[in-house]
């Protein structure tokens, strides 16, 4: 299950992805570019599941700076994100 929590610009808006584990925590991903310019995803709040309120605060701050952003949520108890681009681990 999933949905759009916030709609941004249809042509230029980046997507912030939260994967709710349905226990008050979620995994959180934002797009970035690696050193070669390839699209990747990062976890700016850490690799472990994060409190959903903390993710909400992060999204609010980012939207203040960039109102074109989209926020999309998936629900998956196992935290599967289904992203096709690489995810850069923040270990």
Legacy VTK file of the C-alpha trace (Angstrom):
# vtk DataFile Version 3.0
C-alpha trace
ASCII
DATASET POLYDATA
POINTS 91 float
0.000 0.000 0.000
1.171 3.535 -0.551
0.213 7.033 -1.469
1.220 10.600 -2.076
1.393 12.554 1.187
2.259 15.823 -0.566
2.123 16.796 -4.217
4.902 18.946 -5.616
5.670 20.330 -9.040
4.686 17.817 -11.746
7.696 18.614 -13.921
10.498 19.558 -11.550
9.682 18.223 -8.093
12.006 15.728 -6.410
10.533 12.846 -4.412
11.154 12.155 -0.728
10.265 8.538 0.049
9.210 7.201 3.420
8.628 3.491 3.941
6.378 3.111 6.954
6.924 -0.059 8.965
3.472 0.433 10.535
4.919 0.606 14.052
5.581 4.354 14.314
8.919 4.082 12.501
9.916 4.320 8.863
12.896 4.162 6.549
13.502 7.420 4.704
15.143 8.053 1.328
16.026 11.191 -0.625
17.435 11.404 -4.163
21.002 12.522 -4.817
23.755 12.214 -7.420
26.960 10.256 -6.914
30.431 11.442 -7.959
29.801 10.236 -11.535
26.488 12.086 -11.752
24.361 8.945 -11.492
21.100 9.087 -9.552
21.224 7.354 -6.176
19.183 7.443 -2.977
20.538 8.371 0.452
19.201 8.024 3.974
19.910 11.402 5.606
18.430 10.343 8.941
20.337 7.041 9.144
19.984 3.459 7.976
17.874 2.177 10.862
14.145 2.821 11.044
13.492 6.383 12.242
10.620 7.800 14.270
7.977 8.998 11.793
7.641 12.352 13.593
11.331 13.037 12.946
10.826 12.313 9.244
7.843 14.683 9.198
9.970 17.464 10.686
12.713 16.857 8.130
10.179 17.007 5.280
8.683 20.255 6.585
12.115 21.915 6.683
12.945 20.728 3.163
9.581 21.902 1.794
10.190 25.381 3.232
13.331 25.542 1.047
11.877 23.707 -1.956
8.064 23.835 -2.318
8.271 21.643 -5.457
9.017 18.497 -3.407
6.784 15.456 -3.370
6.456 13.200 -0.322
5.497 9.617 -1.103
4.855 6.876 1.436
4.897 3.118 1.078
3.705 0.787 3.811
5.800 -2.323 4.301
6.457 -3.983 7.656
9.786 -5.299 6.320
10.899 -1.863 5.098
11.186 -2.821 1.429
11.552 0.298 -0.722
11.362 -1.157 -4.261
13.784 1.506 -5.546
15.658 0.581 -8.717
18.560 3.036 -8.292
21.353 2.272 -5.787
20.884 3.257 -2.131
24.011 4.737 -0.551
24.461 3.314 2.918
25.283 5.848 5.631
27.084 3.314 7.902
LINES 1 92
91 0 1 2 3 4 5 6 7 8 9 10 11 12 13 14 15 16 17 18 19 20 21 22 23 24 25 26 27 28 29 30 31 32 33 34 35 36 37 38 39 40 41 42 43 44 45 46 47 48 49 50 51 52 53 54 55 56 57 58 59 60 61 62 63 64 65 66 67 68 69 70 71 72 73 74 75 76 77 78 79 80 81 82 83 84 85 86 87 88 89 90
